[in-house]
Amino acid sequence: MSKTKLLFVIGTRPEAIKLAPVIRALRFHSDYFETRICATAQHREMLDQVMNFFDLRADFDLDLMVPGQDLFGLTNRILRGLQSVIPKIKPDWVVVQGDTTTSFAASLAAFYSKVPVAHVEAGLRTFDKSSPYPEEMNRQLISRIADLHFAPTENNRENLVKENIDERKIYVTGNTVIDALLHCRDKADHSHSTGMRHLREILDDDKKLILITGHRRENFGRGFEQICDALYRLAMRDDIQIIYPVHLNPNVQQPVFDRLGDVENIHLIEPLDYPSFVWLMDKSHLVLTDSGGIQEEAPSLGKPVIVMREITERTEAVEAGTVLLAGTDTEKIVSETTKLLDDDDLYQAMSKRVNPYGDGNASDKIVKAFREISIV
């Protein structure tokens, strides 16, 4: 029996984190599968960190990141790059993850090449095409192209069914980010990376640690200004410390450093490598974020999450009570954070809720699905 050839197209750090355990699981079944990786390097440095940690090597590296890149140019470069890669490999499947420009453009390139697409983390929806932007529309477009849908939750499956996706092509697996997180957590305490050594030096064990992340386009401008105002007010407390690995995008860096650069109790640091970030998240008391993935990861470590977005595609987390939506309103961010800092019963109830995104076996379920399909 010939092997099933799978081409994974990866552009950003979150994609690499969530696809790494799938690739590793498939490689345990090398008698059945041949896996190749094409890196678009939509985010160069941050992607390389994760690829190195999970011991992944790109068979093709398009190296497409350019200073000041926009969605028009990036989409065009990905399509052009894959126009030559896909015919060389002749894959049975192109595998994409999530909602990035890389995932959308790779799906479109596969469609143009008449190669079926498998979508990991399918079916998430806000039903507002401007939030998150452009990710929500990327997801919807990928779903129209994809031939196989790996949905993290039953709710995600139902979203796809409502959009007339064939139920036989949908598999509910859990989210692969939990697989990656648990693997990394087991290794992180033994890591001696520069980032982790620096964190050990600045952490004050007598204070509650609040971890911040933020990078969403829809928060650029006034949204980030309001977030910074909230962090400034929270930092006036003497029982907490705030650590904020600041995204490299100038639209994030400028308001954050302008407003918070000299504030006591706030440490603005460079983006962390993945194991250092997982270690820091595990040490934190709670997390404030506009990220999607952290809404899935932090609850597995028992960390309440306050989401600084007006709407989320991770509705299961809201329903399960593992995250709270605060938007970018300064007063609401301060209020919700203060409640969790001061009300231990509320904190304990939230931290002990069951994570709706699985138990770390999503990758094995995806491999099983590919095995069933290849046999048919």
Disulfide bonds with the S-S distance in Angstrom:
none
